[in-house]
Amino acid sequence: MTTRARRVARAAAPWAASAAIFIGAWEGLQLVAYRDPIGIPTVCYGETRGVKMGDRYTKEQCSDMLLREIVEFASEVERCVPWDSLPDTRKVAVVSLAYNIGSGGFCRSTVARELRAGNVAEACDAFLRFNKAGGVVWRGLTNRRKAERELCLR
């Protein structure tokens, strides 16, 4: 992680570095753009916005991009759930889900609805519903959602 990326993580919150490690492990690092399982050009740690096939990045650029995205997704998620009352592990879980399904999808999700209602266990269980890509259940998404659920319940 570059010095700049570390500054961004510290400025965001202590949980941001944990989120980068958690999300990065699930997304995996690809320095050259590729098509994800449903055909979307993707690079680095699952970045899709503005990606074109053939794009190339360094590991440092990817780490910086991931941290910027985490901060951005957190600010978007903060608008739709009671952010300040969430423990750090739950913040990591919800930002990971939002990073993967989009902040709009997250804010319309059962997870967000249940968190707003104060139903933590139901919110955490709802993570398990997001295990499909292109209408197909993926083992990797199922495993990721189980891990996010566990973080959410802590």
RODO-2510 file (C-alpha; in nm, 4 decimals, decimal comma):
residues 154
     n   res          X          Y          Z
     1     m     0,0000     0,0000     0,0000
     2     t     0,1413     0,3382    -0,0963
     3     t     0,1910     0,6232     0,1510
     4     r    -0,0960     0,8120    -0,0103
     5     a    -0,3248     0,5089     0,0190
     6     r    -0,2351     0,4727     0,3869
     7     r    -0,3212     0,8407     0,4434
     8     v    -0,6579     0,7907     0,2725
     9     a    -0,7304     0,4852     0,4886
    10     r    -0,6370     0,6669     0,8107
    11     a    -0,8479     0,9674     0,7132
    12     a    -1,1482     0,7472     0,6342
    13     a    -1,1417     0,5432     0,9531
    14     p    -0,9552     0,2563     1,1104
    15     w    -1,1943     0,0072     0,9495
    16     a    -1,1010     0,1175     0,5930
    17     a    -0,7698    -0,0724     0,5920
    18     s    -0,9530    -0,3845     0,7136
    19     a    -1,2088    -0,3352     0,4365
    20     a    -0,9306    -0,3105     0,1767
    21     i    -0,7771    -0,6370     0,2957
    22     f    -1,1148    -0,8141     0,3125
    23     i    -1,2460    -0,6895    -0,0233
    24     g    -0,9098    -0,7317    -0,1951
    25     a    -0,8889    -1,0948    -0,0882
    26     w    -1,2332    -1,1718    -0,2330
    27     e    -1,1929    -0,9697    -0,5507
    28     g    -0,8384    -1,0786    -0,6295
    29     l    -0,5837    -0,8612    -0,8075
    30     q    -0,5658    -0,8433    -1,1866
    31     l    -0,3332    -0,5782    -1,3284
    32     v    -0,4674    -0,6111    -1,6844
    33     a    -0,8360    -0,5685    -1,7689
    34     y    -1,0356    -0,8880    -1,8203
    35     r    -1,4021    -0,9778    -1,8612
    36     d    -1,5722    -1,0951    -1,5434
    37     p    -1,7995    -1,4037    -1,5531
    38     i    -2,0891    -1,2000    -1,6907
    39     g    -1,8765    -1,0138    -1,9471
    40     i    -1,8066    -0,6798    -1,7759
    41     p    -1,4553    -0,5350    -1,8297
    42     t    -1,2879    -0,5449    -1,4882
    43     v    -0,9427    -0,4628    -1,3506
    44     c    -0,7467    -0,4434    -1,0248
    45     y    -0,9644    -0,5445    -0,7296
    46     g    -1,2927    -0,5771    -0,9161
    47     e    -1,3057    -0,2226    -1,0538
    48     t    -1,5515    -0,1857    -1,3418
    49     r    -1,6185     0,1877    -1,3751
    50     g    -1,4635     0,3246    -1,6920
    51     v    -1,2608     0,0071    -1,7543
    52     k    -1,1748    -0,0845    -2,1109
    53     m    -1,0189    -0,4070    -2,2288
    54     g    -0,6423    -0,3645    -2,2442
    55     d    -0,6236    -0,1229    -1,9482
    56     r    -0,3156    -0,1857    -1,7296
    57     y    -0,2321    -0,0718    -1,3757
    58     t     0,0421    -0,1255    -1,1216
    59     k    -0,0271    -0,2946    -0,7880
    60     e     0,0148     0,0432    -0,6168
    61     q    -0,2368     0,2081    -0,8499
    62     c    -0,4809    -0,0737    -0,7815
    63     s    -0,4368    -0,0414    -0,4037
    64     d    -0,4948     0,3334    -0,4218
    65     m    -0,7998     0,2806    -0,6424
    66     l    -0,9443     0,0248    -0,3992
    67     l    -0,9075     0,2579    -0,1015
    68     r    -1,0638     0,5480    -0,2906
    69     e    -1,3544     0,3249    -0,3869
    70     i    -1,3981     0,2047    -0,0282
    71     v    -1,4165     0,5635     0,0969
    72     e    -1,6634     0,6523    -0,1797
    73     f    -1,8842     0,3484    -0,1194
    74     a    -1,8794     0,4158     0,2545
    75     s    -2,0024     0,7714     0,2014
    76     e    -2,2840     0,6425    -0,0197
    77     v    -2,3809     0,3636     0,2226
    78     e    -2,3714     0,6130     0,5096
    79     r    -2,6687     0,7913     0,3504
    80     c    -2,8951     0,4865     0,3660
    81     v    -2,8122     0,3095     0,6938
    82     p    -2,7454     0,4298     1,0510
    83     w    -2,3683     0,4395     0,9905
    84     d    -2,2449     0,5847     1,3205
    85     s    -2,4080     0,3070     1,5221
    86     l    -2,2439     0,0276     1,3196
    87     p    -1,9434    -0,1510     1,4691
    88     d    -1,6354    -0,1520     1,2468
    89     t    -1,6811    -0,5161     1,1440
    90     r    -2,0357    -0,4405     1,0228
    91     k    -1,9044    -0,1382     0,8299
    92     v    -1,6551    -0,3639     0,6525
    93     a    -1,9332    -0,6128     0,5701
    94     v    -2,1779    -0,3554     0,4304
    95     v    -1,9120    -0,1728     0,2286
    96     s    -1,7945    -0,5063     0,0865
    97     l    -2,1495    -0,5886    -0,0222
    98     a    -2,2022    -0,2400    -0,1664
    99     y    -1,8680    -0,2600    -0,3486
   100     n    -1,9840    -0,5836    -0,5095
   101     i    -2,3496    -0,5028    -0,5901
   102     g    -2,3313    -0,1231    -0,6183
   103     s    -2,4344     0,1383    -0,3652
   104     g    -2,7774     0,1856    -0,5246
   105     g    -2,8438    -0,1862    -0,5069
   106     f    -2,7233    -0,1929    -0,1498
   107     c    -2,9427     0,0998    -0,0424
   108     r    -3,2492    -0,0722    -0,1937
   109     s    -3,1573    -0,4094    -0,0422
   110     t    -3,3151    -0,6052     0,2395
   111     v    -2,9831    -0,5698     0,4228
   112     a    -3,0178    -0,1900     0,4305
   113     r    -3,3909    -0,2042     0,5093
   114     e    -3,3346    -0,4362     0,8053
   115     l    -3,0438    -0,2268     0,9349
   116     r    -3,2608     0,0849     0,9216
   117     a    -3,5291    -0,1033     1,1162
   118     g    -3,2730    -0,2093     1,3781
   119     n    -3,3048    -0,5779     1,2901
   120     v    -2,9363    -0,6696     1,2882
   121     a    -2,9660    -1,0487     1,2722
   122     e    -3,2153    -1,0285     0,9845
   123     a    -2,9937    -0,7781     0,8034
   124     c    -2,6903    -1,0026     0,8389
   125     d    -2,8852    -1,3079     0,7215
   126     a    -3,0006    -1,1140     0,4143
   127     f    -2,6383    -1,1005     0,2878
   128     l    -2,6802    -1,4629     0,1823
   129     r    -2,9378    -1,3647    -0,0829
   130     f    -2,6713    -1,1939    -0,2969
   131     n    -2,4919    -1,5011    -0,4290
   132     k    -2,5836    -1,4759    -0,7981
   133     a    -2,4224    -1,3123    -1,0999
   134     g    -2,6170    -1,3070    -1,4228
   135     g    -2,8913    -1,5083    -1,2491
   136     v    -2,6533    -1,7951    -1,1703
   137     v    -2,5465    -1,8979    -0,8190
   138     w    -2,1668    -1,8743    -0,7833
   139     r    -1,9814    -2,0675    -0,5142
   140     g    -1,7363    -1,7793    -0,4687
   141     l    -2,0211    -1,5330    -0,4090
   142     t    -2,1886    -1,7766    -0,1697
   143     n    -1,8627    -1,8063     0,0269
   144     r    -1,8096    -1,4298     0,0246
   145     r    -2,1629    -1,3668     0,1517
   146     k    -2,1119    -1,6167     0,4336
   147     a    -1,7923    -1,4334     0,5343
   148     e    -1,9665    -1,0936     0,5138
   149     r    -2,2540    -1,2298     0,7226
   150     e    -2,0103    -1,3454     0,9891
   151     l    -1,8502    -0,9989     0,9995
   152     c    -2,1918    -0,8396     1,0145
   153     l    -2,2925    -1,0511     1,3154
   154     r    -1,9800    -0,9609     1,5195
***
